[in-house]
Amino acid sequence: LDEIFPINISLQTLDGIAAKVDRDVITVGDVMNEIRRHPEARDRMGAGNESEMQALYRTALDNLVDRKLILKAAADRKLDMQEWIVDNRIREIVHDSFDGDMNKLTAELAASKVPMTEWRNRIREDMIVSAMRYQMVENSIRVSPLQLKKEYEEHPERYVKGAKADVRVILLKPSDGKDAPSVSTRADEILERLAKGEDFAELAKKFSADSHAKDGGLWSGVNPADTFREEICAVIAKLKVGETSKLIDLDGWGFIVRKERATAEAKMTLADAYDEVEKNVKAELARDAYSAWVRRLRADAFVKLYPAPA
């Protein structure tokens, strides 16, 4: 627990009440488990200051309160998940996250001290919450042409085709012994062979330690700023199509890059950006509709939040 909430929390505190939702109780331990479910929140909790930790705690607690209310609304509507549907979802999770091996899931749950029945019920509840959100919020959202036009005109920065490039890379690892040739020595040999007309892709397959070596070192259709370090991006920006860089030394690792193709950044037309514009408008409308729905659920329920542990 100290890794995710570095405050002196006793077992008694974990069993303390964080909130009451009608007749249900949410404990501090429930909030801690909610934080553990989300790696980004967990990491921020461990690295943040006390103010940020308290904010994350409150966010997790609010999520749990909303979850309780949505599950209650689902029960009132007699919405449930049949067991075979839950089984299918679990099979998907095992396939996607555990290489299709149920034993790996079982081992992870055992290491986390989470009973399988508790985890399965959590998956079932997740599905019910998603189904309710779809029925009550997302299914009713309609986007007008005027909303699409407004989004496109007010946020032009969202609808730009970023600069793309096809870049080949030869990555040279630091020497692993005093008798092994240095990075610069190997780079000189490669650059000399390139100057004599040897194919960059073939040399990448032979010499590169990059993950794309088998593809001739090709990184296809990438935005260099999203893919490479700043120093490499600066070199790529100066290269003309078809040009190869000299050795780029970064912390003892060597890089030789070649620009194969490049396209400039360009503003998309509304027609080209239509799907992305519609997605963004729907997402914003869904957030507003969800917030309004949850406020109505809270207004019709008894909700009491208790101070966070100090």
WOBELJO-V798349 format. One record per helix or strand. SS is the DSSP state (H for helix, E for strand). FROM is the first residue (numbers start at 1). TO is the last residue. If there is no record, write none. Layout:
ss:SS from:FROM to:TO
ss:SS from:FROM to:TO
This chain:
ss:H from:11 to:14
ss:E from:17 to:21
ss:E from:24 to:27
ss:H from:28 to:36
ss:H from:39 to:47
ss:H from:50 to:76
ss:H from:83 to:97
ss:H from:102 to:112
ss:H from:116 to:136
ss:H from:138 to:140
ss:H from:145 to:154
ss:H from:156 to:158
ss:E from:160 to:161
ss:E from:164 to:172
ss:H from:183 to:195
ss:H from:200 to:207
ss:H from:213 to:215
ss:E from:218 to:222
ss:H from:224 to:227
ss:H from:230 to:238
ss:E from:244 to:244
ss:E from:248 to:250
ss:E from:253 to:263
ss:E from:266 to:267
ss:H from:270 to:299
ss:E from:303 to:305
